[in-house]
């Protein structure tokens, strides 16, 4: 009998893995819903989520190191299918009575895997020899009782094992990375054949499920949504409108921190595509006043989050009046919070707080709204798919991500009108040249950063200048959890640099950020 993954999650237990988020994505690509949970979550709490299956991630520790994460053996007696990967594979083997040892035969990178005589369920119909991606010092040298060894490598005598009666399996390698030739097939074999998870996680299903949840949460209440012009808030608004129709009013706050042409795009493209009721609030003076002389990025984010809410509270009174519901209040606020926002802000999986996203860690304590966050469990590419399914135009769906705090966090230093003018002009040039080169969809995000508190000496017009540097930060990514700098053609970078230094007189130096994530984040602040 198959299990439905429509509402029940596949839990990815994070042992500190570099690839925990990638595992969650690969599970979703197999059309099963996934959530990441920390390794120290008690088994009872995991089971309370009614998981359809559990995946144990890799991690940097040795299972024998002092304080290393372990797996409660009771997890394997709960009747839930479990799949171990790398460290999770070793922790499973150890918990069930297998032997894990440091053999001196570490394996890192591409490694040849050889299937046993009986390939088992994980490797059914796959080549006898295949390349997989390894990263381990310890090895499982003896499988627990009841398991069949189905593959080995030179450094791992037990590189894969499975116990079909208990629906338990694991591999020493990383099936979630593209370097493992048939990795996705192996993961899907566990999900579909061993765990018997029905592949029902689709964008149509997501929409239907969220519409139902929104209607249940909102009832006949009034709802406001803060539109930023970005894909996240646009898709969230379209989804809520699908659920509650005219109960929704969108509020576009022009906080003075937008890029060139963004206000016009929101009023033109989004309203035309959806017919939503839109209230435009000019709050430029309010935000710039609140940000005056503030340089600390976390403080900026919290100020912006606070002021957004205050503006929405003011706008809510206008919404009530226009709806003819005097004496009522707007109870609900829609936000385009995504799963990476939650993870980076320290939520969802016990992770560290990298930085507070304005819609997660930057909200005031006395918030007067109940949040509606229909995208909170989705990655960016999934949000785009939902947007297309809802009929939003490509100009909105494929727009590069832009942070809610806007250009304020792309100015390193205090924010003022002059610095915004400089950055807005440089940013417009970079976007124009990227579009002209036909590279918009090759780049995930393209922050242009003004180092406002830095000056560099230059020569322009045979004279000495002392201007600001501009940083170009084009990155490529699938979901913003990890990213790499985009290898733009040199001639495109040269055109951007030449135009900025020629047309933006306050800038005399353009530099390219070639840092991946990790160790850097996509935005500088």
Secondary structure as UniProt FT lines:
FT   STRAND          3..4
FT   STRAND          10..14
FT   TURN            18..19
FT   HELIX           20..29
FT   TURN            30..31
FT   STRAND          34..38
FT   TURN            39..40
FT   HELIX           43..48
FT   STRAND          53..56
FT   TURN            63..64
FT   TURN            66..67
FT   HELIX           73..77
FT   STRAND          82..85
FT   HELIX           87..95
FT   TURN            96..97
FT   STRAND          99..101
FT   STRAND          107..115
FT   TURN            120..125
FT   STRAND          129..136
FT   STRAND          139..142
FT   TURN            145..146
FT   STRAND          148..152
FT   STRAND          160..163
FT   TURN            164..167
FT   STRAND          168..171
FT   TURN            175..176
FT   TURN            178..179
FT   TURN            181..182
FT   HELIX           183..188
FT   HELIX           189..194
FT   STRAND          197..198
FT   HELIX           203..218
FT   TURN            219..220
FT   STRAND          222..227
FT   HELIX           231..244
FT   HELIX           245..247
FT   STRAND          248..254
FT   TURN            260..261
FT   HELIX           262..265
FT   HELIX           266..270
FT   HELIX           271..274
FT   STRAND          277..282
FT   HELIX           284..291
FT   TURN            292..293
FT   HELIX           297..322
FT   TURN            323..324
FT   TURN            326..327
FT   STRAND          330..334
FT   HELIX           339..344
FT   TURN            358..361
FT   TURN            365..366
FT   STRAND          370..372
FT   TURN            374..377
FT   HELIX           380..389
FT   TURN            390..391
FT   HELIX           394..397
FT   TURN            404..405
FT   HELIX           406..410
FT   HELIX           417..436
FT   TURN            437..438
FT   HELIX           440..442
FT   STRAND          445..450
FT   TURN            452..453
FT   STRAND          456..460
FT   TURN            461..462
FT   STRAND          463..476
FT   STRAND          483..485
FT   HELIX           490..503
FT   TURN            505..506
FT   STRAND          507..512
FT   TURN            518..519
//
